[in-house]
Amino acid sequence: MAVQPDEAVEAAATDASDTPDASRGAGGFLGRLRDRAGGPGERLPSGGWRVIADKEFGDHVLSIRLFILIAILGLAAVAAIYSTTTFVRTNAQQATGSAGLFVLLFSAQSPSSQIPSFATLVGLLGPLLGIAFGFDAINGERAERTLPRLVSQPIHRDDVINGKFVAGIAAIGLVLAAITVLVSGFAFFELGIVPSPDDVARVAAWVVVTIIYVGFWLAFAMLCSVVLRRAATSALAAISVWLVLTLFASLLTGIAADALSPVPANPTLDQQVANAQLQLDLSRISPGELYGEATAYLLDPSVQTVGIILPSQQSSAALPSILPVEQSLLLGWPQGVALVALTVLCFGLGYVAFMRQEVRA
């Protein structure tokens, strides 16, 4: 006798309550999915990803990895703030009332300190957030043997990966917002710097770009989680790519530029410029380079270009001035769009791979 859909959902929920997953709330989770199901002849609900995102976000917030990552980023933020306090105070006394003092706390680096700025540290350590929340998103369910039970629920199959990605982005946004508020509070109470509306807009835009940048690594880690069967292997693959792009990107782009546009022993100015421009274009394949350029535009109102400027062009360049936030957003717009495109590409590859995989009980 064929089992009706309602009976199958009831059986799955009953089995879930008898397994160790019930201690993690799996029974209630499957029950919520069952409640969203209609009758035997009705279509599947379209909001199943919200239920999965709610469950995954709760797991992220209560997980030990979130507290470890907050501690790492918090210590990095404290170290960066401590190293730039004297530098920011000196500039604040010399330029009281000028624009850009508040964002200087995020982007400035003390010349006498080896500790990079807060924005630079976020660019270096931020990918760990995405990797931590995505390296076991799918293969973790396979290891616990909960993926077949999950996809058998009355939801669309793509709701699983969509909900996990949304939950990861929400957790990343929570961490970055908390750290940014901590730094802003320090600037307000310790340094007495009151942010202007332009400064608030710059910091908000930078936080959005940072979430997109870390979201790329979340999508890449989820792609590794879908393609690779073991969580340890996917974590190792994602961390390896992160280290290569962080530590060896400039070396690899320099080698590629020298091979494609070689510089002879006595090069001309055009040959040197062509080699440098090609190296810059190749380095922009890396999401870290794109994020660094967007950060430079957003957190430094005096930056008008991050490209190559020849000595002959400096005399005719625009006079140094403070750009409004609208102009900085226009300058950093291409880098932001490129980061979004890379994130969509990685998530799309993981989405297609997950939808084409066979899930066995």
Secondary structure, 3 states (H helix, E strand, C coil): CCCCHHHHHHHHHHHHHCCHHHHHCHHHHHHHHHHHCCCCCCCCCCCHHHHHHHHHHHHHHHCHHHHHHHHHHHHHHHHHHHHHHHHHHHHHHHCCCCCCHHHHHHHCCCCCCCCCCHHHHHHHHHHHHHHHHHCCCCHHHHHCCCHHHHHCCCCCCHHHHHHHHHHHHHHHHHHHHHHHHHHHHHHHHCCCCCCCHHHHHHHHHHHHHHHHHHHHHHHHHHHHHHHCCCHHHHHHHHHHHHHHHHHCHHHHHHHHHHHHCCCCCCCCHHHHHHHHHHHHHHHCCCHHHHHHHHHHHHHCCCCCCCCCCCHHHHCCCCCCCCCCHHHHHHHHHHHHHHHHHHHHHHHHHHHHHHHHCCCCC
